[in-house]
Amino acid sequence: MDRFIIRGGRPLHGEITIGGAKNAGLKLLVAGLLTSERLVLTNVPHIADIATMRALLTQHGLTVETVNGDKTTLSVGGEITSTEAPYDIVSKMRASILVLGPLLARCREAKVSLPGGCAIGTRPVDMHLKGLETLGATITLENGYIHARAPNGLVGDRIVLPFASVGATENLMMAATLAKGRTEIVNAAREPEMADLANCLNAMGAKITGAGTGHIIIDGVEALHGAQHRIMSDRIECGTYACAAAITGGDLRLIGGQIEHLGAVVRAFEEAGVEVTQEGDAMRVRRTGALRGVDIMTEPYPGFPTDMQAQFMALLSVAEGASMITETIFENRFMHVPELNRMGARINVHGSSAIIRGVHSLSGAPVMATDLRASFSLIIAGLAAHGETILSRVYHLDRGYEAVERKLAACGAQIERVND
């Protein structure tokens, strides 16, 4: 099992290229289930979750292969030979639930294991299931599997989501592309990844308007065809490296980063004393003065993303004054707090809120990653800490970040990956 050894105290300077968005790429691969023709995706991130999704799609009968040996370009296509998504693959990754809608829409039946992923909360799938039932599916739960059937095909209808769920919006939007008639999704998730998925589906022949707003309209079509699409840059990876630049008092240009995709995160940076500017196709992040404490509440987009909460907590642990972070999305997403406290942070959790009292400096320590985003929060803390930090269980990190040690080392960090 790999671990990272980090020796902190070095400001980061230089450029980091931001890869394709994990939270877009996974769903775009799934879109390949909606057609027998080839879907070619470029700017694909080379991460473990993509490999898991490739394995799942291959299990369904699709061929997923690199184009001309380029690992960032994948071709997806073929006939579906199995409509079952088995537990041994789905249990590894929450996003596997997204095969349910496309399989049901194209094959009129699907059997999908209840999903797994990071242990950061319950994240129920009932919104996915109720939405598909609204479109005419019959759904039963048996032995840990979702059995969905629509022998006469799905039929468009009006779906009102009780919460702006990203996964439910994506699942229902993909399913509705092949439904009869018009589907409306009200209180839809508005993340930029939603528009990226819709743009790809429209290139495949779908008729979707309103993606990226709270009201999406899908007019169903008979069939979709092949297309080529470039995956958007990963706004969470961009915000993560921005935190690394800020905590070390560095200056980074994040190639591919877009301020417009990070709205609430950029505002939080500015309140904390971090300068963020757009320079062409890059987002520049630098800090020359002291960090200031800020209060943050995670919310659906365009609010502050839950996927940036842990990284920002590490940053605020060395800010002047007190800060408060309130987590409203996932109930178990403070598991990194004890690890940050081992490094000298002063963080107390009260229900869904964490109170952070800034300290002058952190100290290196052995720490353990608990989930994907928490793992990088500990790297961020280690980059600023005095002494040596040893981070274990970095397989969490590899699910969503590519070549972390190479990117950071190129900008002056002392970090190395060691195999036990």
C-alpha positions in Angstrom: 0.0 0.0 0.0 1.4 3.4 -1.0 1.9 6.4 1.3 3.1 10.0 0.8 6.0 11.5 2.7 5.8 15.3 2.8 8.3 17.8 4.2 6.5 21.1 4.5 7.4 24.8 4.7 8.1 25.4 1.0 5.9 28.0 -1.0 4.6 26.6 -4.2 5.5 28.5 -7.4 4.9 27.6 -11.1 2.2 26.1 -13.2 -0.1 23.1 -12.8 -2.3 21.7 -15.6 -5.7 20.9 -14.4 -7.1 17.6 -15.8 -10.5 16.7 -17.0 -13.3 16.7 -14.5 -13.8 13.5 -12.6 -17.4 14.4 -11.8 -18.0 15.0 -15.5 -15.9 12.3 -17.1 -17.6 9.4 -15.2 -21.1 10.5 -16.4 -19.9 11.1 -19.9 -18.5 7.6 -20.1 -21.9 6.3 -19.0 -23.5 8.2 -21.8 -21.9 5.7 -24.1 -24.6 3.2 -23.0 -27.2 5.3 -24.9 -26.0 4.5 -28.4 -24.4 1.6 -30.2 -22.2 4.1 -32.1 -18.8 5.4 -30.9 -18.6 8.2 -28.4 -15.1 9.7 -28.3 -14.1 11.6 -25.2 -11.0 13.7 -24.9 -9.4 15.3 -21.8 -10.3 12.2 -19.8 -8.6 12.1 -16.3 -6.3 9.2 -15.7 -7.7 8.2 -12.3 -8.8 5.1 -10.5 -12.6 5.9 -10.7 -12.3 6.2 -14.5 -10.7 2.7 -14.5 -13.6 1.4 -12.4 -16.2 2.9 -14.7 -14.4 1.4 -17.7 -14.6 -2.0 -16.1 -18.3 -1.6 -15.4 -19.0 -0.6 -19.0 -16.9 -3.4 -20.4 -19.0 -5.8 -18.2 -22.1 -4.4 -19.9 -20.6 -5.4 -23.3 -19.2 -2.0 -24.4 -15.7 -1.6 -25.8 -13.7 1.2 -24.0 -10.3 1.8 -25.5 -7.7 4.5 -25.9 -7.4 6.3 -29.2 -3.9 6.1 -30.8 -2.4 5.2 -27.4 -3.5 8.5 -25.9 -4.7 7.8 -22.3 -6.6 11.1 -22.3 -8.8 10.1 -25.2 -11.2 7.2 -24.9 -13.6 5.6 -27.4 -16.8 4.1 -26.0 -19.3 2.0 -27.9 -20.8 -1.3 -28.8 -23.9 -3.4 -28.2 -25.1 -4.0 -24.6 -24.8 -7.7 -23.8 -25.7 -7.5 -20.1 -28.1 -5.2 -18.2 -26.7 -6.2 -14.8 -24.3 -4.0 -12.8 -22.8 -6.4 -10.3 -22.0 -5.6 -6.6 -18.2 -6.3 -6.9 -17.8 -3.3 -9.3 -20.6 -1.0 -8.1 -19.6 -1.3 -4.5 -16.3 0.5 -5.3 -17.8 3.7 -6.6 -21.0 5.7 -6.0 -21.2 7.0 -9.6 -22.0 3.4 -10.8 -25.7 4.1 -10.0 -25.7 6.2 -13.1 -25.9 3.2 -15.5 -29.4 2.6 -14.2 -31.2 5.3 -16.3 -29.4 4.7 -19.6 -29.7 0.9 -19.4 -33.4 1.2 -18.6 -34.0 3.7 -21.4 -32.2 1.7 -24.1 -32.8 -1.9 -23.0 -36.0 -1.3 -21.0 -34.7 -3.2 -18.1 -31.7 -3.0 -15.6 -30.5 -4.7 -12.5 -28.0 -2.6 -10.6 -26.5 -3.2 -7.2 -27.0 -0.6 -4.6 -23.8 1.6 -4.7 -20.8 2.2 -2.6 -18.0 4.8 -2.6 -16.5 7.0 0.1 -18.1 6.6 3.6 -19.1 10.2 3.9 -22.8 9.8 4.3 -25.9 7.7 3.4 -26.6 9.4 0.1 -29.9 7.5 -0.6 -30.9 6.7 -4.2 -34.6 7.2 -3.7 -34.7 10.3 -5.8 -33.3 8.4 -8.7 -35.8 5.6 -8.3 -38.9 7.9 -7.8 -37.9 9.9 -10.8 -37.7 6.8 -13.0 -41.0 5.6 -11.6 -42.5 8.9 -12.7 -41.2 8.1 -16.2 -43.1 4.8 -16.1 -40.6 2.3 -14.7 -41.5 -0.4 -12.3 -38.8 -0.8 -9.6 -38.3 -3.4 -6.9 -35.4 -3.9 -4.5 -34.3 -7.5 -4.0 -31.2 -8.9 -2.3 -29.3 -5.6 -2.5 -30.1 -5.0 -6.2 -32.4 -2.4 -7.9 -34.6 -4.2 -10.5 -36.0 -1.7 -13.0 -38.3 -2.5 -15.9 -40.1 -0.5 -18.5 -41.3 -3.1 -21.1 -43.1 -0.4 -23.2 -40.3 2.2 -22.8 -40.1 5.3 -20.7 -42.6 8.1 -21.1 -41.8 11.8 -20.4 -43.3 13.5 -17.4 -42.7 16.3 -15.0 -40.3 15.5 -12.1 -39.9 17.8 -9.1 -36.8 16.9 -7.1 -37.1 17.6 -3.4 -33.4 18.4 -3.3 -31.1 19.5 -6.2 -29.3 16.1 -6.4 -26.5 16.0 -8.9 -26.7 12.2 -9.4 -30.5 12.1 -9.7 -30.5 15.0 -12.2 -27.9 13.3 -14.4 -29.5 9.8 -14.2 -33.0 11.2 -15.1 -31.6 13.5 -17.8 -29.9 10.6 -19.6 -32.9 8.3 -19.2 -35.2 11.0 -20.6 -33.3 11.4 -23.8 -34.8 8.2 -25.1 -38.2 8.5 -23.4 -41.4 9.2 -25.4 -42.4 12.9 -25.3 -41.2 15.7 -23.1 -39.6 15.4 -19.6 -39.2 18.4 -17.3 -36.8 18.2 -14.3 -37.7 20.9 -11.7 -35.2 21.9 -9.0 -32.5 20.3 -11.1 -28.9 20.5 -10.0 -27.1 23.4 -11.6 -23.4 22.4 -11.5 -21.3 23.1 -14.6 -20.8 19.4 -15.0 -24.6 19.2 -15.8 -24.2 21.5 -18.8 -21.1 19.6 -19.9 -23.1 16.3 -19.9 -26.0 18.0 -21.7 -23.7 19.4 -24.4 -22.4 15.9 -25.1 -25.8 14.4 -25.2 -27.0 17.1 -27.6 -24.0 16.4 -29.8 -25.2 12.8 -29.8 -28.7 13.9 -31.1 -30.5 14.6 -27.8 -32.8 17.6 -27.4 -32.0 19.2 -24.0 -32.4 22.8 -22.9 -31.9 24.5 -19.6 -29.0 22.3 -18.3 -27.1 24.4 -15.8 -30.3 25.9 -14.5 -32.9 24.6 -12.1 -35.4 23.7 -14.9 -34.2 21.2 -17.5 -36.4 20.2 -20.5 -35.7 17.0 -22.5 -37.6 16.1 -25.6 -37.1 12.4 -26.2 -35.8 11.0 -29.5 -35.9 7.6 -31.1 -32.1 7.0 -30.9 -28.8 8.7 -30.2 -25.7 8.5 -32.4 -21.9 8.8 -31.9 -20.1 12.1 -31.3 -16.9 13.6 -30.0 -16.7 15.7 -26.8 -14.0 17.3 -24.7 -14.5 16.9 -21.0 -14.4 20.2 -19.0 -11.6 21.0 -16.6 -11.9 19.8 -13.0 -13.1 22.7 -10.9 -12.5 20.7 -7.7 -9.0 19.8 -8.6 -8.4 23.5 -9.5 -9.8 24.7 -6.1 -7.7 22.0 -4.3 -4.4 23.2 -5.8 -5.5 26.8 -5.1 -5.7 25.8 -1.4 -2.2 24.4 -1.6 -0.9 27.6 -3.1 -2.7 29.7 -0.5 -1.6 27.8 2.6 2.1 27.9 1.5 2.1 31.5 0.6 2.8 30.6 -3.0 1.9 31.7 -6.5 0.4 29.2 -8.9 -1.0 29.4 -12.4 -3.6 26.7 -12.8 -3.9 25.9 -16.5 -7.5 25.2 -17.5 -8.9 26.7 -14.3 -12.0 28.9 -14.7 -13.1 31.4 -12.0 -16.7 31.2 -13.3 -16.9 27.5 -12.4 -15.7 28.2 -8.8 -17.9 31.2 -7.8 -18.4 30.7 -4.1 -15.0 29.2 -3.6 -13.3 32.2 -5.2 -15.3 34.5 -2.9 -14.2 32.5 0.1 -10.5 32.8 -1.0 -10.8 36.5 -1.4 -12.4 36.9 2.1 -9.5 34.8 3.5 -6.9 37.2 1.9 -6.0 35.1 -1.2 -5.8 36.8 -4.6 -7.5 34.9 -7.4 -7.4 36.3 -11.0 -8.2 34.9 -14.5 -5.2 35.1 -16.9 -6.4 33.8 -20.2 -6.9 30.0 -20.0 -5.4 29.9 -16.5 -6.5 30.8 -13.0 -3.7 32.5 -10.9 -3.7 32.1 -7.1 -1.3 33.8 -4.8 -1.0 35.0 -1.2 1.4 37.6 0.1 -0.3 38.6 3.4 -1.8 36.8 6.4 -4.8 34.4 6.0 -8.0 35.5 7.6 -10.7 33.3 9.1 -14.0 33.0 7.2 -17.3 31.3 7.7 -18.5 28.8 5.1 -21.6 26.7 4.6 -21.7 24.0 2.0 -24.6 24.1 -0.4 -25.7 22.9 -3.8 -24.2 24.9 -6.7 -23.7 27.8 -7.0 -23.1 27.6 -3.3 -19.8 26.4 -1.7 -19.2 22.8 -2.8 -19.0 20.0 -0.2 -16.1 18.6 -2.3 -14.0 21.6 -1.3 -14.9 21.6 2.4 -12.0 19.5 3.7 -9.4 21.3 1.7 -10.6 24.7 2.9 -10.6 23.5 6.5 -6.9 22.7 6.2 -6.3 26.2 4.8 -8.3 27.9 7.6 -6.5 25.9 10.3 -3.6 28.4 10.0 -5.7 31.5 9.4 -5.9 34.4 11.9 -8.9 34.3 14.2 -11.8 31.8 14.2 -13.7 30.2 11.3 -16.8 28.1 11.1 -17.7 25.5 8.4 -21.2 24.1 8.3 -21.7 20.9 6.3 -25.2 20.6 4.9 -24.8 17.9 2.2 -23.2 14.8 3.9 -23.5 14.0 7.6 -20.1 12.1 7.9 -17.8 14.6 6.2 -15.7 15.7 9.1 -13.7 12.5 9.4 -10.5 14.4 8.6 -10.8 16.6 11.7 -9.0 14.3 14.1 -6.2 13.9 11.6 -5.8 17.7 11.2 -5.8 18.0 15.0 -3.0 15.5 15.2 -1.0 18.0 13.2 -1.7 20.8 15.7 -4.9 22.2 14.3 -7.6 23.4 16.8 -10.9 22.2 15.4 -14.0 21.3 17.4 -17.0 19.7 15.8 -20.5 20.6 17.0 -23.2 18.6 15.1 -23.0 19.7 11.5 -20.6 22.6 12.2 -16.8 22.7 12.8 -15.2 25.6 14.7 -11.6 26.3 13.6 -9.4 28.4 15.7 -6.4 29.3 13.7 -2.9 28.3 14.9 0.4 29.9 14.0 1.8 26.7 12.5 1.1 23.0 12.0 3.5 20.1 12.8 4.2 17.1 10.7 2.7 13.8 11.9 1.6 10.4 10.7 -1.9 10.7 9.4 -4.4 8.5 7.6 -6.7 9.4 4.7 -10.4 8.7 5.3 -11.9 9.6 1.9 -11.0 11.2 -1.4 -11.2 14.9 -0.6 -10.0 14.5 3.0 -6.9 12.8 1.7 -5.9 16.0 -0.1 -6.7 18.2 2.9 -4.0 16.3 4.8 -1.5 16.9 1.9 -2.4 20.6 2.0 -1.8 20.7 5.8 1.5 18.7 5.3 2.8 21.2 2.7 2.5 24.0 5.3 3.6 22.0 8.4 7.0 22.0 10.0 8.7 18.7 9.8 7.6 15.5 8.1 4.1 14.3 7.4 3.4 10.7 6.5 0.1 10.1 4.8 -1.3 6.6 4.6 -4.1 5.0 2.6 -3.5 7.3 -0.4 -5.6 4.9 -2.6 -8.5 7.2 -1.7 -6.6 10.1 -3.3 -5.9 8.0 -6.5 -9.6 7.7 -7.1 -9.9 11.4 -8.1 -6.5 13.0 -8.5 -3.8 12.3 -11.1 0.0 12.5 -10.6 -0.3 14.5 -7.4 3.3 14.1 -6.3 4.6 15.0 -9.8 2.5 18.1 -10.1 3.4 19.4 -6.6 7.1 18.5 -6.8 7.3 20.5 -10.1 6.2 23.6 -8.1 8.7 23.2 -5.3 7.0 20.8 -2.9 9.0 18.1 -1.1 6.7 15.1 -1.6 7.3 11.5 -2.6 5.3 8.4 -2.9 6.6 5.3 -1.1 5.4 1.8 -1.5 5.2 -0.1 1.8 
